Amino acid sequence: MPRFRRQEWFRFRKLGEKWRRPRGKDSKMRLGERGKPVLPSVGYKLPKSTRGSHPSGLAEITVSRPGEIDKVNPSRQAVRIASSVGRRKREQILARANELGIKVLNLGVKKRGAEGAEKAGG
C-alpha cells in the first residue's frame, strides 16, 4: 500500500504529509502522469476482513472501566483506553490487562512517584 502524500510535500515543509487532492489546472499528479505520485483510488482498498483493524492484526476495543476488560478476547482483540479515563482508573486497567495478557495500544501513562513530589515541593 503506497503512502498517499500531498502534491509537492517534499518542497514545502509547511504542507506536511497529509493527503490533499491536487486540483490545479495543469497538475501532472492530477492527470496521473508517469513518474508522479499516485492518487488514492478504489483499487487500493483492503479486504473487508482486515479493513479498519490495527496493523498488528487485532481488532481495537475502547475501554473506559476496569470491568470492561474482562470481556476482551486476548487472541483477537486489543484494548485502547478511552481519553476520558483518569490516572487512577488507567493504572487499574493496565494492571488487569497485564494479568490477563491483553495488549494495550496506548500505554502513555506516566507514574508520579518521588520525582513528582520533589518538583512540586519547589
N, C-alpha and C positions, 0 to 999 in steps of 0.2 A: 504494500500500500504506500503510494508516494505521499510525501508531506506537501500539502497544498498551502502555498505561501502567496502572499500578496505580490502583485507586479512590482518589480524593482525594489524588493525588500532589502536587497544587499547594498543598494546605493545610498539609501537614506535611513539612518538608524531610527529616526522618529516614527517611521511607518510600522516597525515591529514585524513579527512574522505571522500575525493574524490574517485570516483569509478575507479578502475583499474582491468582488468580481471586477475584472477590468472592463471599463466602459468607454474607453477612448475610441474615437472615430478610426484612427489608423493603428490601433493597438495590435501588435503582432501576436501577443498572447491571446487576445480575444478571438482573433482569426484562426488560432490553432496552428501557426506555422511551425515547421520543424526546428528543433533546437531551442524552443521556448518552453517554459514550464507548462504543465497540463492543467486544465480546469477540472474541478470535480464533476463527475457525471455518473449516470446510473450504473455503468459498467464497473465502477469501483465499490459497489455495495457489498457488504459482508453477508455471509449466510445468516438466515434468520435465527438459527440456533445460537450463534456466537455474538450476534449484534447486541450492543449495549452492555456486554459483560466486561469485567475488569480484565486487563491484559494478562493477569495470572490465570484466567480461565474460570474464576469463581464468580458467582452471582453476588452482587452487593446488597446487603440488608442494612437499613438505617436503624440504629438502636438508640433509645433515649432513656431507658431504665435498666437497671441490672437484671431484673426479672425476665426481660425480653430475650436475653442472650441464651437462655436455656432452650429456646425453640429453634435455634440455629443448627443446621447440619454442617459440621466442620469439613466434610469431604466435598461439598458442592457450593457452600456459601461462605462469604467473608463479611465482616462487620465493619460498618462505618459509623462512628459515634456522632450523633447529631450536634450541630454547632451550639445549640441552646443548652447543652449539658454543662454543669459547673464542674469545678475541680474535684470535689469530694465524690460525686457520683461517677465521674470519669475514671477515677482511680479504682472504684469498686467494680466497674465494668471491665477494666483492664485486668484486674486480679482474677475475676471469674473467667475471662477469656483465656488466660494462661492456664487455669486449672483444666478447662475443657479442651484446650488445644485448638482454639479458634483464632484465625488470622484477623488482626485489626489493621485496617487500611490507613487510619490517621492516628498515629501514635503521639502526636505533638503535645505531650503534657510535660511540663517542667516541674520537678519536685522543689518545694520550698522548704529547705532544711536550715542548717546553721548559717549558711552563707546569706540566706534571705533575711534572717534575724539581725545579722551584723550590719547589713546595708540599711535596714530600717532604723536601727539604733543611732546611726549617724556617725 
